[in-house]
Amino acid sequence: MRPAAAGDTICAPLPNRDVLIGCSNLIVDDGRYLLVRESKASARSRWNLPAGKPEVGETLVDAAVREAREETGLAVAPEYIVGLYQCPETSEGFSVLNVVFASRVTGGATATSPEHPEVRYLTRGEIAALAADSLVRGSHIERAIDAHANGARLPLELIEVVPASPFPRR
């Protein structure tokens, strides 16, 4: 791969036009919410909940736990689902279903990385100010925070992990 040259576009190509699943962690400490600033080109330095896509063979809960560890340095335990938030077409050109888990910190310490150069607990007002400046990566974030504050709780058992169906025998 050659280094970037003058006039090059620095945005990453858009993902395919499929529907993605996001496994997000709503982590609260003393009324503040943990957000990460993403450095990848498609995120445009916006703030997000610690979140990502599940890998093949991984449950949604396991994906949320892994993403929290990778993006924040924290070990978490999802306790319940705050909500399911579908965006049929994001500003980045794909569709996503965000599953937002209320997650409790069980260990680790917050840490930054090149992909997530800032990891901070923010007040609801600070998050609203970021959103007003289009610096929050998803309208589901404020909705999930407000739903959590209003007591929204869906059981983790709502997600039933099932085995693959076998191919027909010949």
C-alpha positions in Angstrom: 0.0 0.0 0.0 1.4 3.4 -0.9 1.4 6.3 1.4 -1.3 9.0 1.0 -0.5 11.7 -1.5 -1.9 15.2 -1.9 -5.4 15.1 -3.3 -6.1 11.5 -2.0 -9.5 10.9 -0.4 -8.9 9.8 3.2 -12.3 8.3 3.9 -12.5 4.6 4.0 -14.8 2.9 1.5 -18.3 2.5 2.8 -19.2 -1.0 4.1 -21.4 -3.2 2.0 -25.1 -2.2 2.0 -26.1 -5.1 4.2 -27.8 -4.7 7.6 -25.2 -4.7 10.5 -25.8 -5.6 14.1 -24.2 -3.4 16.7 -23.6 -4.7 20.2 -23.3 -1.6 22.5 -22.5 -1.1 26.1 -24.2 1.5 28.2 -21.8 1.9 31.1 -22.8 4.3 33.9 -20.7 5.6 36.8 -22.1 8.2 39.2 -24.6 9.5 36.6 -22.0 9.7 33.8 -21.9 7.6 30.7 -18.8 6.0 29.2 -18.2 7.0 25.5 -15.2 6.5 23.2 -14.1 8.8 20.4 -13.4 6.7 17.3 -10.5 7.6 15.0 -11.4 5.5 11.9 -12.2 7.6 8.9 -15.8 6.5 8.6 -16.5 7.6 12.2 -15.2 11.1 11.5 -13.9 11.4 15.1 -17.4 11.1 16.6 -18.2 9.7 20.0 -19.9 6.4 20.5 -20.8 3.9 23.1 -18.2 1.1 23.4 -19.6 -1.1 20.6 -19.0 -3.3 17.6 -20.2 -6.1 15.4 -20.3 -9.7 16.5 -17.9 -12.1 14.9 -19.2 -15.4 13.4 -19.7 -17.9 16.2 -20.0 -15.2 18.8 -23.2 -14.3 20.8 -24.4 -10.8 21.0 -23.6 -10.7 24.7 -20.1 -12.0 24.1 -19.5 -9.4 21.4 -20.5 -6.6 23.7 -18.1 -7.9 26.4 -15.2 -8.2 23.8 -15.9 -4.8 22.3 -15.9 -3.1 25.8 -12.5 -4.7 26.6 -11.0 -3.8 23.2 -12.2 -0.3 23.1 -12.0 0.8 26.8 -9.7 -1.7 28.7 -12.7 -2.6 30.9 -14.1 -6.0 31.7 -17.9 -5.8 31.8 -20.9 -7.9 32.5 -24.1 -7.1 30.5 -27.0 -7.1 33.0 -30.0 -6.4 30.8 -31.0 -4.9 27.4 -31.8 -1.2 27.4 -33.3 -1.3 23.9 -33.1 -2.2 20.3 -32.5 0.7 17.9 -32.8 0.3 14.2 -31.5 2.9 11.7 -32.5 1.9 8.2 -29.8 4.0 6.6 -27.0 5.6 8.6 -25.1 8.7 7.6 -22.4 6.3 6.6 -24.6 4.5 4.1 -25.4 1.2 5.8 -28.3 -0.1 7.9 -27.8 -1.1 11.5 -29.7 -2.7 14.4 -28.1 -1.6 17.7 -28.6 -3.8 20.7 -27.8 -1.7 23.7 -26.9 -3.5 26.9 -26.7 -2.0 30.4 -23.2 -3.3 31.4 -21.5 -3.3 34.8 -17.8 -2.9 35.1 -16.2 -6.0 36.7 -12.5 -5.2 36.3 -9.8 -3.5 34.3 -9.0 0.2 33.9 -9.9 2.6 31.2 -7.3 2.7 28.5 -7.0 4.5 25.1 -5.8 3.1 21.8 -5.0 4.5 18.4 -8.5 3.5 17.3 -10.1 5.0 20.4 -7.9 8.0 21.5 -10.3 9.2 24.1 -12.3 7.1 26.6 -14.3 9.3 28.9 -17.3 9.4 31.3 -19.6 12.2 30.2 -22.7 13.8 31.7 -26.0 13.7 29.9 -25.6 17.4 29.2 -22.1 17.0 27.7 -23.4 14.2 25.5 -26.3 16.5 24.4 -23.8 19.2 23.5 -21.7 16.8 21.4 -24.9 15.6 19.7 -25.9 19.2 18.9 -22.5 19.6 17.1 -23.0 16.3 15.2 -20.2 14.7 17.2 -22.2 11.6 18.4 -22.1 8.6 16.1 -25.8 7.5 16.2 -29.1 8.9 17.4 -29.6 5.7 19.4 -27.1 6.8 22.0 -29.2 9.6 23.5 -32.3 7.5 23.2 -30.7 4.6 25.0 -29.4 6.9 27.8 -32.9 8.4 28.3 -34.5 5.0 28.2 -32.1 3.7 30.8 -32.7 6.8 33.0 -36.5 6.0 32.7 -36.0 2.4 33.8 -36.1 0.5 30.5 -35.1 -3.1 31.1 -35.5 -6.1 28.8 -34.1 -9.4 30.0 -31.0 -10.9 28.4 -33.1 -14.0 27.9 -35.0 -12.2 25.2 -32.0 -13.2 23.0 -32.3 -17.0 22.6 -29.1 -18.5 21.2 -30.0 -21.4 19.0 -28.0 -24.0 17.1 -27.6 -24.1 13.4 -30.1 -26.1 11.5 -28.6 -29.2 9.9 -28.5 -29.8 6.2 -30.8 -32.5 4.9 -29.5 -36.0 5.0 -29.0 -37.7 1.7 
